[in-house]
């Protein structure tokens, strides 16, 4: 037990010393915004906070909000009625919790006073993804005086939701004093359609979604160092 406690104390001392060597600006908040380039019209927004405990390393935690947009109602026939997805379920959406490690390159370019600086960084991590809806609800519609009106709803649960994934982000970053702007590319094995991939409609028909593929996105970011 004494050895374990000693190791913990030494480790904490080393991390503290490394952070102290960085002086100020070890804490950074960043806002990422981008689009998925291989899924159907999907945006992403991620606020993140990171702590740089070493000159070339940091740990970060972000929460990504992502959703498709402008998706159709996916009409179907259910119980003899025309049916469409409810408005709030037409677009696939996720909340994704993203702890990660950041590897920071030496400065590619820096002004003599350090006010301006350019560098690259890589950020691998894991994604814990939760959908707002792990099911689909259809609105049943019937004609009344030439207009379609809702007459009921049918919910169809999804099975086999996958929620654990990996992600990796590569970016180029430019600092102007405490402000940092960046741009980059991200890759993940996130199954964007996992929350509706195994929905079965009446008659045994599976709800159609695209085949699984790696999720790719491009993004820009704005950060501030404290």
N, C-alpha and C positions, 0 to 999 in steps of 0.2 A: 504493500500500500504506500509506504514511504517513497519507493522508487517511482510509482505512478504519479504521486503528488509532486515530486521533484520535477519529473518530466513535464507535467502540466505547467508548473510555475516557470520553468525554463522556456517553454514554448511561448507562454504569454509574454515573458520578458523580451524574447526575440522579436515577436510581432510588434510589441509596444515600441521597442527601440527602432525597428524599421519604420514604423509610422512616424515616430518623432523625427527621424532623419529626413522625412519628407516635408516637415514643417507644416505650414497651412495647406489648405486645398486638398486634403486627403479625402474629403467627402464631396461627392458630386451627384447632382440630380440631372436627369436627362429625359427628354421627351422624344420618342421615336414615332414617326408617322410614315406609312408606306402602303403599298398595294401588293397583293399576291399576283404573280404573273402567270401562273398555270392553273389556278382555280377560276371559277366563273365570277368575274367582277366582285372582288372582295377587298375591303380596306382593312387596315390595322392601325391601332394607336396604342402606344405603350409608355406609360410613365415608369421610370426606373430610378433607383438610388444605388450608388456604388461607394465602396470604401477601398481606397488604394493603400494597402498595407505594406507594399514594397514598390520600389522604383518601377519595376516592370510587371507587377501583378496587382489585381484588385478582385474583390468579390462584389457581386451585384444581385439585386432582386427587383424584378419588374412584374407588372401585371398587364398583359396584352388584352385589349378588347378588339375583336375582329368580327366582321359581319359581311355577308354578301349584300348586294343592293340591286334593285330593279328586277328581281326574280318574278316569273309569272306565277299564276295561281295553281298550276299543274292540275287542270281539270280531270275529273274521273267520274264514273258512274257508280254510285253506292246506294244500295237498297232501292234501286229504281229511280233515284234522283240524280240530277246533275250536282256535282260537288266540286268545291275548290278549297285549297288550303286557306285557313284563316289568315288574315292580313299579317298578324304578328308572327307567323310561322313560315312565311314564304322564303325568307332568307335564312340560310344557315348562319349561326352565330356561336361564338365561344368566349369564355373568360379563361385566360391561360396564365397560371402562376409560373414564373420563370427565374429560378435561382441559377446563377452561372458564375464562371470564373473568367476574368479578363486578362489576357496576355498583351502587354503593351510594348511596342517596339521602341528602340532608341529614336530620338528625334531625327527625322529625315532632313529637316531644315529648321533653323531657329534664328531669330534675330539676336544680335549681340547682347541685348538686355533681357532676353527671354520673354518679351511682351508678345511676340508672335512665335508660334511653333506648329510644326506639321509632323504627324506620326501615323502609324497604322496600328490596328489592334484586332485581335481575334477573340471571340467570346463563345466558347462551348458551354452547354448547360443542359438542364432537363426541363421539360414542360409538363405541368400538371393541368390538364385541360378539362373544363367543365362546361357543358352546353346549357343555355337557358331552358331548352326543351329537348328532352330525350324521348320524344314521341312526336306524332303529327296529329293535328286536329283538323278535320275537314268540315266545312259548312255545307249542309245539304240545302239545295235550292229548288224552288218550284215556280212556275210561271203564274202570275196573278195580275190580270189586266194588262198583259204585255210586258210586265216587269218581273225580274227574278227576285224572289224574297226568300230569306232564310226560314227553313221549317224545322231545323234540328242540327245536331252536331254529332260526329263520330270520331272518337279518339283511337289511335292505333299506336301501341307502345313499340319502342325499339328494343332490340335484344343485342347483347354482346358489345356494349359501349366500350371503346378503348380510350383511356384517359391519360396514360403515361407515355411520353415521347421524349426525343432528344431534339436539340436545336443547336445551330452554330451560326455565328454572325461574323462577317469580315467587314471592316470599315476603314476609311481614311478620315482623319480628324484634323481640324485646324483650330488652334486656340488663339483668341485675341484677349489677352489678359485672362480674366476669369471665365469668359464665355467660350464655348466650344461648339463649332458646327461640324457636322459629319455627314457622310453618305456611304451606303454600302449595300451588301447583298446578304441575304439570309437563306438558310436551308434547314428543313426539318422533316422528320418522318410523320408529322401530324397528318392524320387521316381526316381531312376537313369534313368528310361526309359520314363519319362514324356514328353521329347521333341520329342518322336516319338510314344507314346502310342496310339494317336488318328489320325494316318495317314491312310487314306483310298486309296487303290490302285484301278486301273480300275476293274470294275465288282463288286465293293462294298466290296472287301476283305480288312480287316484290316491288316496292317503291323504287323507281329507277334513279340511280345516282352514277356519276362517273367512276371509272375504275380507280383503284388506289394508285397513288404516285407520290413522290416526294413533293412537299410544298416548298415553293420558291417565292421569294419576295425581294423587292428593292425598297430602300427607305432613305429618308433624311433624318437628321437628329439635331436637337439644340440642347446644350447642357450648360450648367453653371457650377463652378467649383467653389467650395467654401473653405 
